[in-house]
Structures are given as C-alpha cells and as structure tokens.
Amino acid sequence: MNNSFFKKTLLLVTAVFSLSTLSSCQNSNKAKLDDEFKIQDDLSGNQPSQPYEIVNNEQDAIAMNKQALEKSQEVEVQDRIFFGYDSFDIGTESKKILDTQIAWLKSDEKIKITIEGHCDERGTREYNLALGERRSESAKQYLIAQGISSDRISVISYGKERPAFMGASEETFAKNRRAVVVVD
C-alpha cells in the first residue's frame, strides 16, 4: 500500500473523528468558545482572523476536509511572460514565472503545453509572426534547459493577430508583447 495514501487516509480519519467529536460537543461548548473569542478580541483589539465553522454531520466534515486538502495542494502558476519592444530575451521576472511553471510541469509528466507567442500591433504581419515565433521558442528553450522534455512543448505564433488589450498606448503595447502557456 502506498505510504502517501496511508498518510492521507489517516489524516482524513483523524479530521473526521475530531470534527464529529467537536460537533457532538458544540451546544455545550458554543457559549464557552464565544466567550474565548470575545476575550481574545478584547485583548488584541482585533477580530479573529478566521471564525470557526460548525459542522453538523460527518458528511459535511469529510467534504470540508477534502476541500481543505485540495486547496493546500493548489499552486499559483501564472500563464504568461512579457517581453521588451522588438525583443525575445527572457527577463528576470519572466524567469521566475517560468521557474514556477517548471516546478508545476515536473509534478506531472503527462502535462503537455503549447507556448503562444504574441506581439504588439506595430510592425508588419510577417515580421510579428516571426517575432512571436522567436518569443515562444525562447520560452521553450528555457523550459528545456531546466529539464522539461521537448516532446511536451509545442509552440505557435499569433504575431499581432490576437491582442490581449486594445489600444495604441505604450502600456497596451507592453501587455501584448507576451508568451502564454496553454495546457493541451
């Protein structure tokens, strides 16, 4: 039996037992808990950071525990990096974002991605398609250099054809010079 499965099962059983014990005592302890929170609030001058939640049955406790477990395993992964004008060089901030994506990709070898290269509206269609290709290839090469298999990564360029933002200001141009990772 998988050790990780055993730990998760033990954690779930412990949580269910704890919550069922808590719910059986809720009426007698509710006033006491309210007083404790009130005293703590009076001492700190703040509201409690998270109010307690009463669970009335075992099924709700199991569902809450499952949601908490899933939430604890979620990782915030940004899906895009940005480039300077007429550039496909990956900057420091973009490398940090790609490093987070690398950790996420290494967590599941079955995930395949497409990196979309985009440009702002300046320049010809052909030039921007080529620049978008260089941007997506640049991101792909960074991922490969960090150990992600090239078989898992495809690239496509949309040039200036799919702007994320409309407008002719430097701010909108900067937001459109990007590479976006899409899960296949």
N, C-alpha and C positions, 0 to 999 in steps of 0.2 A: 504494500500500500504506500502511496506517495506521502512522504513526510509533510509536505506543504498542505496536502488535502487534509491530513490528520490535524494539523495545527488550526486550519480554518474551521474544521468541524468542531474541534474543542472550543475555539473562540466563540462560535455560534451557540453551542450548547451552554457555555458559561453565561453569555449575554442573555439568552432566553431564560435561564434559571434566575439570574439576577433581576431581570425585568418582571418575571412572574412573581417573585418574592416581593418586589417593590410594589407591584400593583395590588397584591393582597393586603399590603400594609398602608395603602395610600390614604384611606379615610382617617386612620388614627394618626398618621404622620403628616398629613397635609397642613394642619394648623401649625405644627412644630416647624416644618420646612418654611412655611410662610413667615413665621417669626424669625427664623435664622436668616432668611434673605433680607428681611426688614432691618435686622440688627446690622448685617453686613453692609447694607446700603447706607444706614445711618453713620456707620463708622467711616466708610470710604467716600461718602457723598456722591456715589455713582450708582447707576442701575446695574444689576447683574449683567455680565457680558452675554450670557445665554440663559434664558429662563428654562426651567425644567419642563419636560413634557410628560404628561400622564399617559400611560399605556394601559388600555383596559383588557386586552386579551393577548394570548400567546401569538396568534397570527400577526397582529399588529407589531408585536415586539420583533418577530422574525423578519418582517418586511422592513422595519426601521433599521435593524442590524444589517440586513443585506444592502440597503441603500447607503448606509454609512461605510460599509466595506468597499462598495463600488466607487463611492466618491473619494475614498482615501487612495484608490489605485489610479485615479484620473491624473493625467499630466497635461498641463497647459502647453500646447505646441502651436506656435504661430506658423502661418502657412505661406508667408511672403517675405522676401527681402527686397531692398531697394538699391538703386544704382545712381551714380552721378551722371551728369549730362554726357552723352556720347561715350559712355564707359561700360565695361563689363567686369570691372575689378570688384572683388568682394571686400567690403569694408569690415571693420572690427565688429560693429553691431550686427551686421548680417552674418558674420561667422558665429556669433553667439547663438543666433536664431537657428542656423544650420546645425550647430552642435547639439541643440535640444532636439532637432529633428533626427539627427543621427542616433541619439540615445533611444528615441522612440522607435525608429526603424530597426535597431538592434534588438529591441524587446520582442519583435515578432518577424521572423524571417519570411513569412508568407506575404507580407505587405509589399505591394508594387506601387510605384508612383509615376506620375508624369510631371515634369517641370515645364511650366509655360513661361516663355519669355515675352515681355511686353515693353513697349516704348511710348514716349510721349508723341504728340501729333506733328512735331517738327521733322522735317526731312521727307524724302520720297518713300513711297510704299516699299519698294525693293530694298532700299537702304535700311529701313526699320525692321523689315523681316530678317535681314542678315544680322542686325544688331541684337534683335530679340533671340535669335538662334545662339549667338555668342554668349548672351546672358544666361540662357538656360543651360548651355554646355559648361559654362564656368561653374555654376552651382552643382551640376552633375559631377564634374571633375573633383570638386571639393569633397562631396559625399564619398566618391570612390576612394580618394586618398585617405579617408578616415575609416575605410573598411566596409563600406556598403557595396554589394555586388552590382556591377553594371547591368546585369540581367534584370535587376529590379527597377531600373530607372529608364524612362523614356523621356524625350524632350520634344517640344514643339514651340514654334514661334508664331505669335499673332501680330508681331510688329506693333503698328499703331491702330489696328483694327478693333481692339476690344479695350477701350479706355475704362479704368475703374471710376474716374471722375471726369466730368465735362468742364471745360473752361480753358482759357488761354493765359492763365497766370503761372508764374514760376512754381507756386505751391501745388497747383493741379498737375503741372508737368512732372514735378518730383514724385508725386503719388502714382503716376502712371509708368514711371521707369522702374519696373519690378520684375521679379521672377516669382511665380506662385507654384507651390507644391500641391498637387491634387492626387488623392488616393484613387487608384484604379479599381 
